């Protein structure tokens, strides 16, 4: 049997047919339109139908449809409570898409779906308690316990980017101060890099962006740190300490077998994970003196959305 994975984003909806080993047989993308979500799901239904036809499959060959969607999701009922990216409120996505496709549908927050994907088909296959942290515009993630997505009360999952890292710290978009994502996101790293550059006009960071500070991105500090620049190394070391402090919090709360890094910053691979582990190993309580937590890099990359969504039904049916 095969599964359908639907990855809903603010600009595109990516859909793929996934086999039982987690391989994408065929995939496509359509535009996320500013239309009623019910109409958008009808277009997703047609997208799925075209994909099946192109791979010589039918709906009879599909076990179920998994959907990863940004926002506050009630996974148990398949309802999008609110998605700021999509401007959807109280949308019964599961019911609507099931009426369109006549197949079982399961819905989850997109970051949570990606977490399950890494556990079912990715780098965390052999681990029981897994936390995925995605370092991008913000910090998202999910928790999987014994191959099951932790969904919380009424299916409303945890917001891992909104633990407090610094009391009365930087103001966060959520309304609180000092949230993890204000220090450990790629957005935060860019801000930290720019601040360091303004204090050191002789840093190689300026050469990396050809003198234009607006060209700084999440890779800039890492790239220049590898060249031995002291200012860049300080930026990276401080940023790593922020990531690691969050990991210590999660280690103390969940005692996970593995923490998986995803998002743009995770492309630094072992250069990042080894630095984080070195920081963690300084602490008995939370890491060294407790059951070991592996720090891993997500492997599904650009297909994480589709494969993660498909894993919702691969795990369910």
N, C-alpha and C positions, 0 to 999 in steps of 0.2 A: 504493500500500500504506500501511498504518497500523502504528503501534507502540503497545505498552502500556507505560506507566510506572508502577511500583509504588514508593511512598515509604513505607518502614516506619519508624514512630516509636514511642516508648515508650508513647504513649496512643492513637494512631490510625494506621491504614494507609490512605493516600490512593492511589487508583488512577485513571488516566485513559487515554483513547484519544487518541493524538497523531498528527496528520497529518505528511506529509513536510516541511512548512514549519515544524514546531514548534508548531503551534496545537493547543490542547486542544479536542477535539470534545465530549467529555463526561467528567465525573469524579464520583467519590463517595468517601466515607470510611466505614470501619468501625472498630470498637473493637479495639485491640490487647488480646487477652485473655490471662489467665494460664493458658494451656493448652499442651499439647505443640505445638511448632512445626509438626509434620506436620499436625496438625488445623487450625492457623492457616492453613497454605498451602491446605488444602482450601477454607477460607472465602474466601481470596483468589481461588481459581479460580472460585468461584461469583460473587464480586463482579465479576470480569472478564466472565463470561458475561452477567450482567445489563447491564453497560455496553454490550456489543456489541449485545445485543438492543434496547436503548433507542436506539441509533444506527443501527439497521437494517444491522448488520454481522455477520459470522460469523468464526470462527477462521481461515477461509481467507483473509480480508482482512488478517490480521495477519502481519507479517514476523517479529516476535519480541517477547519480553517482557524489559524491563530492570528490575532491582530495585536500589534504593538502600537500604542497611541500615547502621545505626550499629554500630560495633565494629571488631574486627580481622577483615578479610575476605581470604580467599584468592580473588582475582578470577579467577585462571586455572582453578581447580577449582570455583568457586562455593560455597565453604564458609565459613560463619560460624564462625571459630575461637573467638571469644568476644565476646559483646555484654553489657556490664554493664547496659545499659538494659533489655534483653529477657530477660536470664538464659539466653541460648542458648549452648551450648558444642558445638563440633564438629558443627554442623548442616549437612548437605549440602543447602542450600537449592535450588541449581540442579537437582539430580537430582530432588528431591521435586516442585518446581513443574513441571518438564518432564513428570513422570509424570501430574500432574493435568491439565495443559493440552494436552499433546502438541505444544507449540511450543518453539522454541529460547529459552533463558533465559540472560541474562548478569547477573552480580551484582557490585556494587562497593560500597565504603564510600559512605555518603550524601553526604559532602562532596566526594568525588572525582567522583561522578556529577554533582553540581551544577556542578563545574568544567567537565566535558565539555559539559554543557548550555549553558553560557555561550559555549563555543567553537563548538559546532555550530549553536546556534540563537539565541544571545544577543549580548551586547555585544562579545565577543572573536572574532567570526567571521573577521576578516581578519588574525589574528595567529598566528604559528607556535608560539612557546614562551610559554605562559600559566600563571601561578600565580594561584589564587584563595585569598584569605584570608577566612574568616568570623569576624567578631568578635561573639560571643554570650556564652553562659555560659562557654565556653572559647574557644580559637582553633583552628579546624580549617582544612582547605583541601585543595587538590590541585594536581597538576602535569600539564599536557597539552603534549606535544611533537609537532608536525606532525599535529594532529588525533587523536593517540593518547594515551590515558590512561597516564601513567607508573605502573606497578604494582609495581616493585621485585622483590626476590627472592620467589619463590613467591606473587606477587600481593599481598604485604603492603606496602601503600603507606606513604609517609612521614608522619610526625607533625609537621606544620609548627608547631604550637603549642608544641613541646617542644625548640626550640633554646634554648640558655642565653643570656639577655640580661644577667643580672647574676650573676657568680660568687658562690656562697654567699648568694644572695638569698632571696626569699620561698619558703617550702616549698610545693612543688607536689603535687597529688594523685597524680602519677606516681611520687613518691618522691624526685625530685631537687629542687634549689633553683635559683631564678632563671629559671625557664622563661618563655618569651615570653608565654604566656597568663596568667601571674600579673601582668603589667603592661599587656597590650594588649587583654584581653578586656573585655566590658561589665561583668562581675563586678568586674574590677580597677578600672575607671573609677568604679563605684559606691563602692568602698572608698576610692579616692583623693578622691572628692568629699566623702564623709562626714568624712574626716580633715581636709580643708581647712575645712569648716564648723565643726568643733569648735575650730579655731584662730582663726576669725574669726566672732564672733557677730553682727557687723553686716553680713555679706554678704547680698546679695539672694537667695542660694541658699536662705536660710531662708524668705523670703517665697514663693519658688517652690513649696516643699513645705508651706506653711502651718504652719511651725514644727515639723513632724513629720519628723525625720531618716530615719525608716523608709520614707518615701515617695520617697526619692531613687531614681532609675532612670538608665538609660544616657543619657537625653535631658537630664537636669537641668542638668548643667554647660554643655552646648552652648547650651541655651536662654538661660541667664542670661549666658553670655559674650557672646552677641549683643546683650545689653542694656548691655554695657560694664562689667560688674562685674569689678573687678581680680582678686579671688580666683578667680572662675569662669574667667577668662581664663588664669590661671596653671595651673589644673587642666587645662584643655583643651590648652594649649601643652605641658605636661609629658606628657600622654597622647599627643599627636601625636608627640612625640619618641620615645616607646616604639614606636609603630606604625612610624615611619619607620626606626628603627634596625634593626628586623626586616627591613624591605623592603630596606635596604642590604645586609644579609647575603644575602638571596635574590638580589639583583642581582649580587653578587660571585660567587655560586656558579653560578647558572644563566644569567645574562645574558638574562633573559626579555624578550620583546617587550612584554608587558603584565602588570601585576599588577592583579587585579580584587578590589575590596572587596565582601564580602557580609555577611550577618548584620544584626542590628538597628542597629548603629552606622553601617552603610553608608547608612542613610536620611538621614544628614546631607549626602550628595551632594557637590557641589562645595565646600561650606564645609569639608569634611574633606579631600577630595583635593587641593585647592589648597594647604592648609596643609602637607600631607605633601610635596608636590612642592617647595614653598619650602624645606623642611628638607633634602630630598634634594639640591637644587641647590647647597648649600654644600660638597658633597663631590665632588672630582674623581674619586677612586677609588671606584667603585661606582655613580656616576650621571653627573655632568656631563662627566667626561672619558672616558666609555665609551659604547657604543651606547645610545641613549635608550630608557628603559622608560616606557611609558605607564601612568599610574595611573587606573584606570577604576572605575566603580560598576556592580555587577551589575544587570541589568535584568529578570531573570526573577522576582524577588521571591518571593511566596508560592507560585508555581507551579514554583519551581526544583527541588523534589524530584521532582515527576512528570515534568517535561520533561527534567531531568537523567537520570533513570532511563531514559526512552525513548531518549535520545541514545546510551545504551550499545549499543542494538541498531540504531539508525539509522546509527551509525558502523560497526557490525560486519557488517551484512547488505546 
